[in-house]
Amino acid sequence: MEYVSPEGLRLDGRRPMEMRQIRAEIGTIMKADGSAVFEMGNTKVVAAVYGPREVQNRGQQISDKALVRCEYSMANFSTGDRMRKPKGDRRSTEISLVIRQTMEESILTHLMPRSQIDIYVQVLQADGGTRSACINAATLALADAGIPMRDLVTSCSAGYLNSTPLLDLNYVEDSAGGPDVTLGILPKLDKVTLLQMDSKLPIDIFENVMQLATEGCKAVANYIRELLLENTKELEYRRGV
Amino acid sequence: MLHSKSFVKKSRAGRVTKVVREHYLRDDIYCGASICKVCDSSVARLSASASTILVLDTNVVLNQIDLLENPAIDDVVVLSVVLDEVKNKNMAVYNRLRALCSNSLRKFFVFSNEHHKDTYVKEMSGESKNDRNDRAIRVASQWYQSHLGDEVRVLLITNDRENRRKAVEEGIFAETVESYVKSLGQPDLLDLLVQPASEDVDMAEVEDLRPSKRKVIYNEHKPMSEITSGLHRGIYHQGKLRVNRYNPFEAYVGSESIGDEIVIYGRTNMNRAFDSDIVAVELLPQDQWHEEKSLSIAEDEEDEEDVHLVPSSADDAPRTTLPQQDSSRETNPVSYRPFGRVVGIIKRNWHSYCGSLEPMPMPAGSGSVANALFVSKDRRIPKIRIQTRQLENLLDKRIIVAVDSWDFLSRYPSGHYVRTIGEIGDRDTESEVVLIENDIISRPFSAQVLACLPPLPWSVSPIDLSNPNRMDLCHLRVFSVDPPGCKDIDDALHCSTLPNGNFEVGVHIADVTNFVFPGTPLDDEAAQRGTSTYLVERRIDMLPKPLTEDICSLRADVERLAFSVIWEMTPEAEVISTRFTKSIIKSSAAMSYVEAQARMDDSRLMDPLTTDLRNMNTLAKIMRLRRIDRGALTLASAEVKFQIDTETHDPLDIGMYQIREANQMVEEFMLAANVSVAKQILDHFPLCSLLRRHPTPTREMLEPLLRTAAAVGLHLDVSSSKALADSLDHALGDDPYFNKLIRILATRCMTQAVYFCSGDLSRPEYHHYGLAAPLYTHFTSPIRRYADVIVHRLLAASLNIDKLPSIFQDRPQLTSISDNLNYRHRNAQMAGRASVELHTLIYFRKRPTDAEARIVKIRSNGFIVFVPKYGIEGPVYLTSRAEKGGGEWYVDEPQQKIKKMDGSLSYSVLQAVKIHMEVVEPQPNRPKLQLTLI
């Protein structure tokens, strides 16, 4: 199938190097310590963060750093077909683990020994790139909760179809079965915290695709930073400082 | 700007889901006109001088693609909505349109109207998909007009009446194709137009002169929904229709659901299906399985057998029809193959066909529209009715015609003229026809392809010399043996004595992959061509000439790059070790087979080269013997060789191609090299190697051979290739030619060997029957076969010289490459044969000849003879066509004899007869070779 037309347009009208429209909102869930909704095109994810708080299960307590837990789930209505999404299936366990490890890398856990941080992410609407959207939403929620971090973690995916590197695959492109690289970086430190790939790619092409994903991550980081800055200014204003 | 598109979709399982997709609208899509001041003109395709810019409607593209391909139509905007619609309706037309859009000589511009912020239209409630697309086309034309201003006229071409009316209402210039083409003032363009169905009326009137034609001739095709449900319930069977090359009234549908071939007999049962169409077939009741056949035989008055070349394998040969008519009734009352009829066509495989118009009297008024019948060169294609305004020009020409439609009221499909190739009978024209008919790519190499060649004059560079992977073998006494006049020498040999008494034997193959890199335009072109094609008077190369004749050709006394296979062999030809390496060689002699043979035979010559040749020959003889012991078949073919006049290119003489020991020697080492390479690549890449296999012939395929053999009292054991080889060896008759004749008959029962991807089949299926080798591939001719190029890459990767190109990781693509190679290979052979047939005809045109012939098959009204001297085969009629089956002669089926009723004369199979060959012209411009008994 043709995913990029000879005119250089993808199926949804984007060019290969373009991301979908991103939109985010902070503080959407009042009860949580920090929360955010993150949208990449039609993919919509909500994240809520509780903590740092007392460790619920004493046995899991770590004496020199905070315990980070993460739970990923997909809303039953997130895809068109009404299928029950079991909570503990392999895919969501895997994604939970991926998100936890990625976030743990940037949280300064040693500052909060013997405490626990819970991250809940739920996919409200799925259209490809849920993993990236979840990580971005979690970053925002953590920042909103005021949890100390080394840097913002941002994530974006890139693929390779019709011999063209494509940024930010949507569901149709994702299900083409081609290589799909999901990347998570610490943009300021320029470090990679997450790198996953489905299918195979020759190494020289892989480098191009990864470069593209890095640029995508940086673009997301810029947007998130601006949003946080705006949010902080608003908070300042409300406090009347 | 963002839009959300949502629609409902029905899945295959019948569930309905709602799909929501994003749809981005952009402001950076340009109009493609070079006069435009606003848009980026670097991508502009439309010419600056154009006074009219055409916007096409979908129906125009779908129906008039031949017209669009004519360079008279230019400055065209193709909207993406039109492209999408065309893609959904007809992939072939879509590909041709895409080719037009990417052709830099044509001014076709694709405008992505669906993603432009001003031309995107949203579906209104109650509006059908078609209406919305029509509206989108109109909106885009309007946008173009207002965007470009008044200097240019934007013309919407549509044959849809409603669309045109609305366009005119909205102030858009709109015309039909007919009126636009007429306004161009080029009458020959009008022939390219497909006549719309509504104007069919006057054609029907013409036909009225022949009243029989007015009645319903074919059954109407079943609607698609009924076919789908029928297929589901198992009433209908789906498959590809393959028409018998030698009898266009007989076709087969290989059906998976029934696991057997369904025979379709007669045009009525074929119900307007063409060769290679995907059809739905209904089985006929069992009692009609025979009746149907004998009924339709009466109908096939046009069935006429031509003189043709002797088939070299079962793929070329006429299909074995069921035992002949009446006599078969008693002997074989139950047919084992089901008969059926076509009820619907699932996918058409219409393309354009080569041929000529059926001779007809000139109509009174010249220049007016005339109806003519087109007869394709390919006998599987029915006659096609066309309309033309240039009848007198076309009557003696070879032309190309495309099919448009086939109504159930008309006997023949209707089509339109596409282009003229040249005069009938002209050698160049006929050669061109041969190429087109066999889908041979003969266009000159494009500039991009030629740009991939290394600069000339080329010579071995120091970089090659210092390459650690490349061995310098210039000190070896390498030589090549090829047919005389061969310029693309891709193999060379050497043989030296080692101190321990063993021999070092090397096969050196031109290192084509050192110049053809994967993914380059050169590689793509070669992959598409698949093989070089050898016609009698010219060669169509797979790679550009500088590569084939100079850079890669292993000519004498120049250093060339090679890929070498080097064995150490004992004097008993046992291989002790095998080595593969890239190398540099310097051939010391480029001999022809005759020269090499003469050297070996001349006992006075004792020079080192001759000694090498003799040593090799001794080894080759042992290897050959061993191979035959394993059960390899020595098959025979009736290959002929022309002597061509260098000035006129007319054939001067024909003769059997003579095979010498030297040929066999070279062949033996090439086989050995191929087998060694096959082992090596399969060891390293068990899933993605390209190999060649030759399927074991089934008993059914060997049936005609056994029947003929039985008739002359010969018993052949076909249980294995070894048994067959042995019994062929023992088949000695009283006349010297008998054995060869039996071998030729055996050869034509076998199918051809094919390329395949090792991951697609299981190990036992890799077997090569003819060579009795468990593994085989092609390695030795990379200049003229693409398969060898692939194998070279695999071998280089297995030696860690090169990386394995990424294509080998993609098995479906590899399979499609091997399918293409098989297709091209076969076509190249067919073209070669057709070219020989053509030259045979030219040769006999001036020289009516008498010759000795052998009867190879008995027919009800005569027999088929084979003329060994000229390698041709054709019918000899004992009774004239008119009195077909007229009593005087009768066929003795088990004895394979045809006897005169009074017993005075009888002919039996394999008997030698004297015949007279002469070219006759039963119809003007239709010369054919006729064989008559003396």
Boltz contact constraints between the chains, C-beta under 6 A:
constraints:
  - contact:
      token1: [A, 7]
      token2: [B, 110]
      max_distance: 6.0
  - contact:
      token1: [A, 7]
      token2: [B, 112]
      max_distance: 6.0
  - contact:
      token1: [A, 9]
      token2: [B, 112]
      max_distance: 6.0
  - contact:
      token1: [A, 9]
      token2: [B, 115]
      max_distance: 6.0
  - contact:
      token1: [A, 12]
      token2: [B, 22]
      max_distance: 6.0
  - contact:
      token1: [A, 12]
      token2: [B, 23]
      max_distance: 6.0
  - contact:
      token1: [A, 12]
      token2: [B, 24]
      max_distance: 6.0
  - contact:
      token1: [A, 13]
      token2: [B, 23]
      max_distance: 6.0
  - contact:
      token1: [A, 13]
      token2: [B, 24]
      max_distance: 6.0
  - contact:
      token1: [A, 13]
      token2: [B, 115]
      max_distance: 6.0
  - contact:
      token1: [A, 14]
      token2: [B, 24]
      max_distance: 6.0
  - contact:
      token1: [A, 21]
      token2: [B, 2]
      max_distance: 6.0
  - contact:
      token1: [A, 41]
      token2: [B, 22]
      max_distance: 6.0
  - contact:
      token1: [A, 42]
      token2: [B, 22]
      max_distance: 6.0
  - contact:
      token1: [A, 80]
      token2: [B, 17]
      max_distance: 6.0
  - contact:
      token1: [A, 80]
      token2: [B, 18]
      max_distance: 6.0
  - contact:
      token1: [A, 81]
      token2: [B, 17]
      max_distance: 6.0
  - contact:
      token1: [A, 202]
      token2: [B, 806]
      max_distance: 6.0
